[in-house]
Amino acid sequence: MFRAACLAFWTFLYLIPAASAGDSIDSLPLPVASFARQFTQDCAGNGLGHVVVNENYVEPDGSRVDLNNDGAPDYLVYKCMFGCSKKPFAFNGIGTPCGWGKMLLSRAGQYDEVFLPGMVSQIKAGPPLRISLQRPRSLRMSGNYCNDPYPDYDARFVYELRGNRFQLLGKCRAGPGNTCLESNYSASGL
């Protein structure tokens, strides 16, 4: 069940049209464009042109993703989804793909930025809003399993939104029948 749910989630993401390198941020939803504009000085200051969207950005085509059940769309954004017109992948990390990001949550007509301490793998809309993710030190490059001492272990960390930040609930090993998000975690769930 878990494997099928993850496969469906990632298939959904890959079937959605991705941005082409060099696309203008003006065509993005307003909260996402606002997030991208913070990199304007980085591009201009390094002589790399203006901020653009690259192929790492995927937008749900016409669908509304409402994570906090307030009726307005919410967004997951990572710095690696943007770049500069002269270097579209200027903000990609070396070795770790899209390590950290932000969840843009709608609240009373505005958007709060909530730090994401890794690459989100599962979401359970709230309240309470829960996510499971891999932390950057746990992310593996595709095809690099020869050097991986634990190729069958894929640690996931489960967080719950509390106030305006995610609180770590615990760690679980994703596997068949275990979505990680439905488990009960104690205060010392590590």
ChimeraX attribute file (.defattr): number of C-alpha atoms within 10 A of each C-alpha:
attribute: neighborCount
match mode: 1-to-1
recipient: residues
	/A:1	11
	/A:2	14
	/A:3	14
	/A:4	10
	/A:5	14
	/A:6	14
	/A:7	12
	/A:8	12
	/A:9	14
	/A:10	12
	/A:11	11
	/A:12	11
	/A:13	14
	/A:14	11
	/A:15	11
	/A:16	13
	/A:17	13
	/A:18	17
	/A:19	18
	/A:20	15
	/A:21	20
	/A:22	20
	/A:23	18
	/A:24	16
	/A:25	20
	/A:26	14
	/A:27	10
	/A:28	15
	/A:29	12
	/A:30	12
	/A:31	19
	/A:32	20
	/A:33	17
	/A:34	13
	/A:35	17
	/A:36	22
	/A:37	16
	/A:38	12
	/A:39	19
	/A:40	16
	/A:41	14
	/A:42	18
	/A:43	21
	/A:44	14
	/A:45	11
	/A:46	9
	/A:47	13
	/A:48	18
	/A:49	18
	/A:50	22
	/A:51	28
	/A:52	28
	/A:53	28
	/A:54	25
	/A:55	18
	/A:56	21
	/A:57	18
	/A:58	19
	/A:59	18
	/A:60	14
	/A:61	10
	/A:62	7
	/A:63	8
	/A:64	12
	/A:65	15
	/A:66	16
	/A:67	23
	/A:68	20
	/A:69	15
	/A:70	14
	/A:71	12
	/A:72	17
	/A:73	18
	/A:74	22
	/A:75	20
	/A:76	20
	/A:77	25
	/A:78	23
	/A:79	22
	/A:80	22
	/A:81	23
	/A:82	29
	/A:83	30
	/A:84	25
	/A:85	22
	/A:86	15
	/A:87	19
	/A:88	24
	/A:89	21
	/A:90	19
	/A:91	18
	/A:92	18
	/A:93	13
	/A:94	7
	/A:95	11
	/A:96	14
	/A:97	17
	/A:98	20
	/A:99	22
	/A:100	20
	/A:101	20
	/A:102	18
	/A:103	19
	/A:104	21
	/A:105	21
	/A:106	21
	/A:107	13
	/A:108	8
	/A:109	6
	/A:110	10
	/A:111	18
	/A:112	15
	/A:113	18
	/A:114	17
	/A:115	16
	/A:116	21
	/A:117	17
	/A:118	23
	/A:119	22
	/A:120	20
	/A:121	14
	/A:122	19
	/A:123	18
	/A:124	16
	/A:125	14
	/A:126	15
	/A:127	13
	/A:128	13
	/A:129	17
	/A:130	24
	/A:131	24
	/A:132	27
	/A:133	22
	/A:134	21
	/A:135	17
	/A:136	16
	/A:137	9
	/A:138	15
	/A:139	18
	/A:140	16
	/A:141	10
	/A:142	6
	/A:143	8
	/A:144	9
	/A:145	12
	/A:146	8
	/A:147	8
	/A:148	11
	/A:149	8
	/A:150	9
	/A:151	11
	/A:152	10
	/A:153	11
	/A:154	15
	/A:155	16
	/A:156	24
	/A:157	24
	/A:158	27
	/A:159	22
	/A:160	21
	/A:161	17
	/A:162	13
	/A:163	8
	/A:164	11
	/A:165	14
	/A:166	18
	/A:167	13
	/A:168	20
	/A:169	21
	/A:170	20
	/A:171	18
	/A:172	19
	/A:173	14
	/A:174	18
	/A:175	14
	/A:176	11
	/A:177	11
	/A:178	14
	/A:179	21
	/A:180	23
	/A:181	21
	/A:182	10
	/A:183	12
	/A:184	10
	/A:185	15
	/A:186	9
	/A:187	9
	/A:188	8
	/A:189	12
	/A:190	12
